[in-house]
Amino acid sequence: MSLNARQIEVFRAIMITGSISAASRLLHVSQPAISRVLAYMEQRLGYPLFQRIKSRLHPTMEGKELFREIEQVYRGIARVNERARELGERRSGVLHLVGGPSLGYQLIPAAIARFRSKHDQVKVTFQALTLPSLLDALIQQRAELGLSMTPVEHPNIDSTPLCHGTVVCVFPSGHALAKLETVTVADLVAHPLVSYPHGTPFGNVVENIFAAAEIAKPVAVEVASPQEACSVVTAGGGVAFVDTFSMNSRLGHGLDSRPIHDSPQLTANLLRLKQEPLSRLAGAFCETLRDITAEFGYRPAEEFASASVDAITM
């Protein structure tokens, strides 16, 4: 027997309300009508969906299994409706953004605020994500633009360098390192180091800095991201190497910094799905990013600074 939409609706209503009377109120039909549909379903299926115990309905094992399948269908319908709503909003103005944590505390929020000041009817959504989740959001088209400090090589993702930063040493305000104009790796040996797990993107950057100085990395505290390192350092938990994007979002909150000798160059990259032209709103946001990065003093990447908006968005 094939169940039709009405039978599924009635069965689900009984399951989520727990009784025929409540299901009838939910569906705005009479109790006898609900009872007839349920009796017909059980007759045609050849097994009961509920047990009647002391005038109450208790789902059978078959009923529970059927309900699990039905709920998967309803969740799928809910996702379709949500997608339909988002497509409608896009026509009237919505822009979905994702970014890495280091860029998500100052650069992206500042760009969103500037963008919204000129496009106040546009809804902007933003999530700070790890790189795998960020790429998934772009590939699944849950976001149109992404920003990442981690280099990306993916067959479906186009990556355009946006601007450059450096690695700096951060420490609590009033720390002894504040007397120095530039910090070397050797200067950190006497202080508790807040660092990152081996194999993580920024962890690799810091390990390379220590390897180039031929000094073992003495880790006192290990955290997942430069933003977390800034929090630990501010609390007095040590000193750390972080990117300038993270550092600039935390200065003035008990945190001080100095440049490090021979800092590697870090690059913020603008990510988008290949073969998908960006919307008019995304193109306007790219222009805003160009202005914001220049105002914050980040050195623009040549590819982005010299490109026209049309070239970026095509």
C-alpha positions in Angstrom: 0.0 0.0 0.0 1.2 3.5 -0.8 0.4 6.2 1.8 -1.0 9.4 0.4 -0.1 12.9 1.8 -3.3 13.2 3.9 -2.7 9.8 5.6 0.9 10.8 6.4 -0.3 14.1 7.8 -2.9 12.5 10.0 -0.5 9.8 11.3 2.2 12.5 12.1 -0.3 14.7 13.8 -1.3 11.8 16.1 2.4 11.0 16.8 3.4 14.5 17.8 0.2 15.3 19.8 -0.2 12.0 21.4 -4.0 11.6 20.9 -6.7 11.6 18.3 -8.5 14.5 19.9 -5.4 16.7 19.9 -4.6 15.7 16.3 -8.1 16.7 15.3 -7.6 20.2 16.8 -4.2 20.5 15.2 -5.6 19.7 11.7 -8.9 21.4 12.3 -11.0 18.3 11.5 -13.3 16.1 13.5 -12.2 13.3 15.7 -14.2 10.7 13.8 -12.5 11.8 10.6 -9.0 11.3 12.2 -10.1 7.9 13.5 -11.4 6.8 10.1 -8.1 7.7 8.4 -6.1 5.9 11.0 -8.3 2.7 10.9 -8.1 2.7 7.1 -4.3 3.0 7.2 -3.9 0.2 9.6 -6.3 -2.0 7.6 -4.4 -1.5 4.4 -1.0 -1.8 5.9 -1.9 -5.0 7.7 -0.4 -4.1 11.1 -1.3 -1.7 13.9 0.4 1.6 14.2 -0.8 2.2 17.8 -1.8 0.1 20.8 -4.9 1.2 22.7 -4.1 1.0 26.4 -6.6 2.5 28.9 -8.0 4.8 26.2 -4.6 6.1 25.3 -2.6 5.5 22.1 0.9 4.1 22.3 2.8 3.7 19.0 3.9 0.2 18.1 7.5 -0.5 17.0 6.3 -0.3 13.4 4.6 3.0 14.1 7.8 4.4 15.6 9.9 3.3 12.6 7.4 4.8 10.2 7.4 8.1 12.1 11.2 8.3 11.9 11.1 8.0 8.1 8.3 10.6 7.9 10.2 13.1 10.1 13.2 12.8 7.7 10.8 13.8 4.8 9.4 16.7 6.8 12.9 18.0 7.6 13.7 17.9 3.9 10.6 19.9 3.2 11.6 22.4 5.8 15.0 22.8 4.2 13.4 23.3 0.8 11.1 26.0 2.2 14.1 27.7 3.9 16.0 27.7 0.6 13.0 29.1 -1.2 12.8 31.9 1.4 16.5 32.7 1.0 16.3 32.8 -2.7 13.5 35.3 -2.4 15.5 37.4 0.0 18.5 37.3 -2.3 16.3 39.0 -4.9 15.4 41.7 -2.4 18.9 41.8 -0.8 20.8 39.2 1.2 24.5 38.4 1.3 26.0 35.4 3.0 29.6 35.6 4.2 32.0 33.2 5.9 35.5 33.8 7.2 38.3 32.5 9.4 38.5 33.5 13.1 41.5 35.8 12.7 39.6 37.9 10.0 36.3 37.6 11.7 36.9 39.8 14.7 37.8 43.1 13.0 38.3 43.1 9.3 35.0 41.4 8.2 32.8 43.1 10.9 34.2 46.6 9.9 33.5 45.8 6.2 30.0 44.6 7.1 29.3 47.8 9.0 30.6 50.0 6.1 28.7 48.0 3.5 25.4 48.2 5.5 25.8 52.0 5.9 25.5 52.2 2.1 23.1 49.3 1.6 20.7 49.5 4.6 18.1 47.3 2.9 20.4 44.4 2.5 20.5 41.5 5.0 24.1 40.2 5.7 24.8 36.9 7.4 28.3 36.1 8.7 29.9 33.0 10.3 33.4 32.6 11.6 34.4 29.0 10.6 37.4 26.7 10.4 38.7 26.2 6.9 37.0 22.8 6.2 33.6 24.2 7.3 34.2 27.5 5.4 35.0 25.6 2.1 31.9 23.4 2.6 29.7 26.5 3.0 31.0 27.9 -0.3 30.7 24.6 -2.2 27.2 24.0 -0.9 26.3 27.6 -1.8 25.3 28.5 1.7 27.7 31.4 1.4 28.8 33.5 -1.6 32.1 35.0 -0.3 34.7 33.7 2.1 37.9 35.1 3.6 40.7 33.0 4.9 44.3 33.5 6.0 45.1 29.9 5.1 46.2 29.3 1.5 43.5 27.3 -0.4 44.0 24.9 -3.3 40.7 23.4 -4.3 39.4 22.6 -7.8 36.1 24.3 -7.1 37.3 27.4 -5.2 38.8 30.5 -6.7 41.2 32.3 -4.3 42.2 35.9 -4.8 44.8 37.5 -2.4 43.3 40.5 -0.7 45.9 42.0 1.6 49.0 41.1 3.5 49.8 41.0 7.2 52.7 39.8 9.4 53.4 37.8 12.5 53.9 39.9 15.7 54.6 39.1 19.3 51.9 39.9 21.8 52.3 40.3 25.6 50.4 41.9 28.5 50.6 45.7 28.8 53.6 46.7 30.9 55.6 43.5 30.0 59.4 43.5 29.9 59.2 42.9 26.1 57.7 46.4 25.7 61.2 47.8 26.0 62.2 46.2 22.7 61.5 47.7 19.3 61.7 44.3 17.6 61.4 40.9 19.2 63.5 37.8 18.2 62.7 34.2 19.0 65.6 34.2 21.5 63.8 37.0 23.4 60.8 34.7 24.1 62.7 31.8 25.6 62.6 33.2 29.1 58.8 33.7 29.0 55.9 31.2 29.0 54.9 30.7 25.4 51.3 30.4 24.3 51.3 28.4 21.0 49.3 26.1 18.7 48.9 22.4 17.9 51.3 20.8 15.5 49.9 20.5 12.0 47.4 23.4 12.3 47.9 26.3 9.8 49.1 28.9 12.2 50.9 26.2 14.3 53.0 25.5 11.2 53.8 29.2 10.8 55.1 29.4 14.4 57.0 26.2 14.1 58.8 27.4 11.0 59.8 30.6 12.8 61.4 28.7 15.6 63.0 26.2 13.2 64.6 29.1 11.2 66.1 30.4 14.5 67.2 26.9 15.4 65.6 27.2 18.8 63.3 24.6 20.3 59.8 25.8 20.9 59.0 25.8 24.7 55.2 25.6 24.9 53.6 26.5 28.2 50.0 26.8 26.9 48.5 25.4 23.8 45.4 26.9 22.2 43.5 26.5 18.9 43.7 29.9 17.4 45.6 33.3 17.6 42.4 34.9 19.0 42.4 32.4 21.9 46.1 33.1 22.3 45.4 36.8 22.6 42.8 36.1 25.4 45.3 33.9 27.3 48.0 36.5 27.0 45.7 39.3 28.1 44.9 37.3 31.2 48.6 37.0 32.0 49.1 33.5 30.8 52.3 34.1 28.7 53.4 35.6 25.4 52.5 34.5 21.9 53.1 34.9 18.2 49.9 35.9 16.4 48.9 37.4 13.1 48.4 41.2 12.8 44.7 40.7 11.9 44.1 39.1 15.3 46.4 41.5 17.2 44.7 44.6 15.7 41.3 43.5 16.9 42.5 43.2 20.5 44.9 46.1 21.1 43.8 48.5 23.9 42.4 45.6 26.0 45.4 44.9 28.1 47.4 43.7 25.2 50.6 45.1 23.7 52.7 44.0 20.7 56.0 44.3 18.9 57.0 43.2 15.4 59.2 40.2 15.1 62.5 39.9 13.3 62.2 38.5 9.8 58.4 37.9 10.0 56.9 35.8 7.3 54.3 37.4 5.2 50.7 36.3 5.8 47.9 36.8 3.2 44.2 37.2 3.6 42.5 35.6 0.6 39.0 36.2 -0.9 37.4 32.9 -1.7 34.5 32.2 -4.0 33.0 29.3 -5.9 34.4 28.9 -9.4 32.1 29.1 -12.4 29.6 31.1 -10.4 29.6 34.9 -11.1 29.2 36.9 -8.0 26.1 38.9 -7.4 25.9 42.7 -7.5 25.9 42.8 -3.7 29.0 40.6 -3.5 30.8 42.8 -5.9 29.9 45.9 -3.9 31.2 44.1 -0.7 34.5 43.4 -2.5 34.9 47.1 -3.1 34.2 47.8 0.6 36.8 45.3 1.6 39.4 47.0 -0.6 38.6 50.3 1.1 38.6 48.9 4.7 41.9 47.0 4.3 43.6 50.2 3.0 42.2 52.2 6.0 43.5 49.7 8.5 46.9 49.9 7.0 47.2 46.4 5.6 49.4 46.2 2.5 47.1 45.4 -0.5 47.8 42.3 -2.5 48.8 43.3 -6.0 46.3 41.0 -7.6 43.4 42.6 -5.7 44.6 46.2 -5.8 45.0 46.3 -9.6 41.9 44.2 -10.5 38.7 45.9 -11.5 35.6 44.8 -9.7 34.3 43.3 -12.9 37.4 41.1 -13.0 37.0 40.0 -9.4 33.3 39.2 -9.8 33.3 37.4 -13.1 
